[in-house]
């Protein structure tokens, strides 16, 4: 219950995800000192025969990046210049014989220091 209350969970109909910004988890605040945010992201379709077809990274309510892995798993560390306080969150779409499945992260908040 502590993790749910702190926002360290994600919603899903199938795929799983791990996501942090500068080492801070969903629901936490990442402090940016040098203007660069490091976004660690890994995702899995979690079901045989399913692949990840789209990963959207949302920054401050706007689409920042779309990744199209077309594979069952994806993992990367991405960097982004940060000029204002805000947040990042992730939306994942997988596809297989059962149709589409989705996952949505809670945000990681970002503060400029």
N, C-alpha and C positions, 0 to 999 in steps of 0.2 A: 504494500500500500504506500510505503514511503516513496518508491520510485514513481508510481502513478501520480501522487500528489506533487512531486518535484518536476513532473514533465519529462521523465527519462524513459518514456515508452513511445511506441509507434503503433498505428493502426494498420491492419493488414487483412486481406482476403486470400493471402498466399505467400507472396515474397517476404523475405526477411532483409533487414538492413542494419548496418552499423554506421554511425555518422558522428563526427566530432569536428570542432573548430578550435585550432590551437590547443588540442588536448581536452577541451571542455565538452561535456556530453549534452545531449538534448535537455532542455530545461535550464541549463546553466548559462553563465555569461562569460564569454571569451574576451579578454582584454588584449587590444592590439596596440603595441608600442612603436612599431616601425612602419606602419601603414600596410603591412602584408598579413593576410589571414591564410592559414594552412588548413585546408579542408580534407579530412581523411574520410573516405567513403568506401564501404564494401556492401555488396548486395548479392543475394542468391534467389533464384526462382523457386527453390525449395520443393519442387515437384518434378518427378520424372516426366520427360517429354516437354517441359516448359522452358522457355528462354526469356531473358530480359530483353524487351524490345525498346524501352525508353526509360531514361532516368532524367528527370527535370530537377535542377537545383534552382530554388527560388531565393532571391536576395531582396529583402525589403519589399516584398509583394510583387516583384517583377521577375520574369524568367531570366536567370543569369546564364545558364548553360544547359543544353540538352545533350545527353550522351546516348548513343544507340549501340549497345554492345552486341546484340544478336547472339548471345551466349548464355549458358545457365548461371554464370558467375561473373562478377565484375569487382575490381578493386583498384583504387588509385588515390594518390595524394595530389590535390589541386591547389594552386595558389591564386589569390585574388587581391588586388589593391583595394584597401578600405579607406574611405575619406570621411565617413560619417557613422554614427551609431546606427544599429539596425539589427538584422537577424538573417540567418540562412535556414532553410528547411528543404526537404527532399520528397519528391513524389516518384514512385516506381510503378512501371507497367510491365507485366510479364504476359506471355501468350503461350498456349498449348492446346491440346485436344479438347480441354474443357472450357475454352474461351479465354477471356482476359481476366487477370487478377491484378490487384493493386496493393500498394503500401504507401503510407503517408507518415512522415516524421513530425515530431514536435520541433519547434525551432531551437536553435542555439543562438542566443542573443550576443551581439558584438558591441563593445564599447571602445572608443578611441581614448587612449591615455597619453 
